[in-house]
Amino acid sequence: MIKKRLPKVVLLLLVLAMLVNTAAATCNIIIITDPTGKDPNGAAAGSLSFAENMFQSTFIMSKEKHFSVLSGGEGNQTPRLGAIVETIKRLENDESAPNAASAASNFPGIRIMCGGPTIGAAVGGSFDVYVVTVDDDDGTITATPASGGLATLPPGQKGAIIHLRNTHGNPLYGSATTVRRETAIMIGKMIRDGYPATEILGASFEKVSKNAGEKYGGGGNNLVSSLTTGDMFTPSKLNTTGYPMDEAYSKTCPECGWSVSLPSGENYQTCPYDGTALKTIYAYELMANSITVTKNNTNVYIYGTDNAGISGTTKEIVQYSVKQNGYNTATIASAINKAIDNSYLLGVNYIEPKDINIVESTRSVGVYYNPLPNHRSSPAWNLPISSSILDIVGSIQTAIGLILIVLVLFRSTLFSSFTKKRR
């Protein structure tokens, strides 16, 4: 898929390079807890920064080949774009992670980190990282610092690579060295203790955003199950920062899974369905939850519309429907259509079960909307009367209305004429 879309990716990044200021992630992390690729949460990658323009180009993922490319550095946009494209090409041609990451050395000031569950991980170019390894036999944790050139996490090895620098202007500037080491050690301990890579990534985002100030999304990828936060936390406008990963993002019901995003969630203290007290979810928690495959989590993806409020509301509806009725396209479609009837979803047409794609192994639901024409807010009513009959009735009403207007405007003239004729 990445190979087919590569020209489009390049074009998009070229446009961004012309429109925005330098967009570079200052924290890149790849974590591999199951190098066999069997654990659905066994490999994760993500980026965040204090800088502006944290678009998804900083954490590209191939769903087919299960690798991620994370980028950054202090060089300008064009070399970074070249490094990203070259790295993707090499990985698509089944070159090793070190060979792919070494492409960054040809672009001054640029950093590329890449990896996947079975190919290990590597970082090349301009970087300050710790490479973390955890021994399978005795659980020994090794955290090795490296700066510039090439650093690798070999295939078959449990471990991680974490890069962290501070962005100029960050109030916590100067903290990166300490936080980088502490986060690396924390990652090693969590790998040793059996936590999945996706959960460790969330904990790492929390520590980095709070203690190093590199807090804006960015986002994360599950490299085994091909789940991504996409643009959930990235900035919606050019030359702005993404969502602060250390701030509250939503509220959710621990019992039924119903949730509401902030600031709308400030109006809710209890679940409207069962009265349970709502739990506040922070962005780093939501990031981890969104890419983690669990028995209690449903990942919802929206296609076909960018209308405000559609994505969040649809996710709430789908998650509640799945909680109540399981992965059933008919009941999910019915729940969404009921929300459209009640004006909770505006600007989209009714959907059918065929418009819903379910991948139960990764607990994922895709909803494909068709936007309404002519900027309508709701679909036309499905009445048991032909639209042509309604058109005729409407024309008759219009004619009657015109006659009444004429009578009102010329009532005195008509009355005088009628009186004269009677005389």
N, C-alpha and C positions, 0 to 999 in steps of 0.2 A: 504493500500500500504506500509506504514512504517512497519507494522507488518511482511509482507511477505519479505521485504527487510532488516529487522533488522540484520540477520546474515551477510549480505554483508556490511552493514554500520559498524558493529563492526569490521569486517575484515579490511575494509579500514582504520578505525581509528587506529587499531592496527599497521598497516603498517606505517601510518604517525607517530605514537608515536615512532616507532623504527628509523625513518629516520630523523626526524626534531627536532629542539630545542623546548622548551616549547612554545606552541601556545595558548595564552589566550587573549580573548577580555577584554579590560579594561573599555569599555563603553557598557553596555547592556540597551536596552530600549524596553518596551512594552507599547503601547498606545491603549486605548479602548475608542472610541467616541460614539459607538452605541452598547451597551451590548445586544441588541436583535438579533444581527447578520444579520439584514436586509440590512443595508447600505453596498454596495460592497466595500467601502473604510473605513469601521468603526472600523477596528482593524489592527494594524501594529506592527512589531517587527524588531529590527536590532542590529547589533554589529559593532564596529570599535575600533581601538587601534593604539598606536604608535609601538606596538610590531611586530615581524615578524610572518609569517605563518598564516595569517588570512584566513584560508580555511573555506569552508561552514559548517564544523562541528561546528563552533561557532554560526551558526544561522540555525539550522535544522527546517524544517517545514513539517507537515503532511497535505497533500492536502485533504485527506479524512475526517479527524477529526478536521481540522482547528485549530491546536495548533502549537506553536513554542517553541523550547528549545534553550535557549541562555546559553553559558557556559563561564567560565573564572576562575580567581583566581590565587593564587601564588603557588599552589601545582604542582607536575609534571604531565606528560601526562597520565600515567596509572590510577591514581585515578580519574582524570577528565573524562577519557573514561568510567570508571565504573559508575560514577555519571550520565553521559549522558544516558548510556544504561538503567540504573535503572529508571531514570525519564521517558524515553520513554515508558518503559514497564508499568509503573503505569498509565500514561495517556492513553495508548492503552486499559488498563483494566478499563477505565472510572473512575479512582480515581480523586479526586479534585486537583486543581492546588497546594494548600498548601501541600497536602500529597505527590504530585510528587516532588515538589521542596525540601521538607525536606530530600530527599535522599542524598542531598549534605552534610548533617551533618555527614554522615558516612565516608566522605572522607576529610581528613585534608587539609585545605587551598583552597578548591574548592568552586566555586560559580555556582549555577544553577538558572536561571530565566526561568519561563515558563508561558504560558497563552494562552488564545483564546478569541474570541468575547463574548461567552456566559458563559465561565467558570471562568472569571476573570483572575487574574495574581498573581504570588507569586515568591519570591526569597528566596533561602536558602543557608546556608553555610557561607562563608566569604565574606562580602559585606559592602559597604557604600552607602546607597540609600536614595532617597526621594520617598515616596508614595504620589501621587497626587490624590485628589478626587475633583470632581466638582458637587455641588448640583443641581439637576434638577429644583428645585422650584425657588430658588433665585440666582443661579449662584455662590454661595460662593465657593471660592477656598481654599482648605486646602493642605498644603505641609508639610508632617511629616517626619523628618529624622529617619533613623533606621540603626543600624550597627550590623551585625552578628546575627545568629540564624535563624529566619523566619519572613518575612514581607509579607503582602498580600494586594491585591486589590480585594474586594469581588465581586462575580458574580452579575450582574445587576447594577454595579456602573460605571459611567463614570470616567475615570481617567487614571493614568499611574504609572509605576515604572521606575525610572532611576537610574542606578548605574554608577559611574564614579570615577576612580582612575587614577593617573598618572603613566606611565611606567618609570622605571629607565632609564636615558639617554635622556628623553624628555627635550628639551630646556625650556619648560614651566612647568617643574616639580614644584609642589606646588600650582598650579592653580586649581586643581580638586575640592577642597572644595567649593570655590566661584562659579565656573562654574556649578557645580552640582546643587547648590541652585538656581542660576539664570535660568538655563535651565528648572528646575522643575516648577518655577513660570511662565516662558514663555509658557510651555506646558499647564498649567492650564488655562491661559488666552486664548490660541488658542482653547482649548476645549470649554470653555465658549462662545467664539465668533462664534462657529459653523464650524470650519475648520475640514476637514476629517483627520483621523489618519495618513494616508499615507503622506499627506502634512505636518503635524506636525512633522513626523519623519524626513523628509527632512530638515526642519528648525532646528531641534535639532542636526542633523549631522553637519549642517553649524556652529552652535554656538560652539559645542564641538570641532570640528576640528580646527576652527580658534582661539578660546580662551583658550582651554586646551591642544592643540597640539596632542591629541589622534586622528589622522587624517586618518589613513590608513584603507581601506576596507578589509574585512567586506562587509556588504551589508544589504539589507532589505527584508522583507516578508510582503505581504498583506494576512492576515490570513483569511479573508472572501472569497476573490476571488481566493485564491491560486496562487498568482503571486509572483515571487521571482527574485532578481537580479542574483541569482546563482553565477557563477564565474566571473561576469562582472568586479568586482573591486578587487577580491582576487588575491594574487600573483601567477604568472605563474611558478615560480621556488621555490624550497624548500629554507627555511632559508632566504627569502627576504620579503620585506614589500609589502603590497597591494597598490592600487592606492590611491594617496592623495585625500581625499574627498573635500578639499577646493581648488582644482586646476581645470582649464578648461579641459573639456573632449572631447567636440565636438562642431561643428557649425551646426545650423539648419535654414531652411527657414521658417519664420513665416506663409507664405502663403500656400505652398504646402506640407510642412513637410519633404522635402528632407534634409538629414543630412550627415555629413562626420566627421569621428573621427579625432582627433589630433594625431600625428603632420601633417598628410596628409592635414587636414583642413586649415593649414597655407597658402596653395596655393590658397584658395578660399576666396573671399570677398563678392561675390554675388552668388545667386542661378543660376546654369547652365540652369535651365528650364524656369524661368520667370524673372531673373535679380534682384530679391528682395535682399536687404542687409541681410546677414546672421547674426544670433544672436549666441553669444557664450554661451554655456551651461556648467555649472560647474558640477562636479561629484555629489555633494549633490542634485542638481536639477534633474539630470538624474536619480539618484536613486529613488527619489520620483515619477518622471514621469513614470518610468518603472513599478512601482507597483500600480499606480493609474489608476482606470478605468474611462475614460472620453470619451466624444463623439469624441474627436479629437486625441485620442492616440491609437495606435495599438501596442500590445505586440507581438513580433516575437521570436519564439524559433526554434533553428536549431538542427537537429539530423542527425547522420550518418557520420559526417566528422568533423575533427579538423583542416583542412587545413587553413593556414593563410589567412585572408582577407575574407573568405567565410561568416562568421557570420555578420560582419558589412555591407558588400555589400548587402547581402540578405535582411537584415532589411531595408536598404534604398529602395531597389526595391519593397519589399512588402508594405511598408508604402506608397510609392508613388502610387502603383497600387490601393491600397484600397482607397486612397484619390480621385483617378480619377474614379474608376469603382466599388467601394464598395467591399464587402466580396464575391468575386466570384472566385472559385477555378480555373476555366478555364483561366481567364484573369491574375491571379497571376502566374499560371504555364507558360503561354505564355511569360510574362514579364521576368521570371527567365530564360527560355530557350533562349530568345533573348540575355540576358546578357551572357549566356554560349557561344552562337554563336559569340558574339563580344569580347570574351576572357576576360570579366570582372570577370567571375567566372571560376576558373581553378581546374581541378582534380575531378570534379563531373559529373555524367551523367545527361542527360535530365530527367526532371520529368514530371509526369502526374498529372491531377487534383486529382486523388486518393492519391497522395503523400502529399497532403496538408490537414491539419486538422484545421477547423475553429470553434472556440467557440465564437459566436458573442456576447453573454451576457457579457463576460469579455473582448471583443475586442482582442482576442488572435488568433494568426495564428501559427501553427506548420508546418515546412517544413522538410520533410524526404528525405535526399539525399542518393544516392548510389554511393560510390567512384568508380572511374574508375580503371580497372585492369592494372597491369604492369606499374604503375606509369605514366600512360598517363596524359597529361594535358587537353585534350579536347576529346569529343566523336568522334567516327568514322563518316565520312561523310555518309549521307543517299543518295547514288547515285542511279539513275534509271537503273543501270547495275549490274548484278549478280557479287558477289565477286569472284566466280570461273572463270568467264570470265576475270576479272582483273588479277587473278593469272596466267592464260594462257598467257595473253598479257605480263605480267611481265616476265614470263619465256622466251618468244620469244625475248623480249628486252635484257634479260641477255645473251641469246645464241648469238644474233647478236653482242652484245658488246664483248663477248669473241673472236668471229671470227675476229672482227676488231683489237683487241689487238694482236692476233696471226699474222695478216697481217702486223701490224706495226713493231712487233719485228723481224719478219723474212722477211721483205720486200726485203732486198738486196739478200738474198739467193734465194728467189722465183723469183726475177727479173733475176738473173744470169741463173737459171734453164730454165726460159721461153726463154731467148735469145739463149741459146745453142740449144734448141729444134727447133727454127726457122732456125738456120744455117743448 
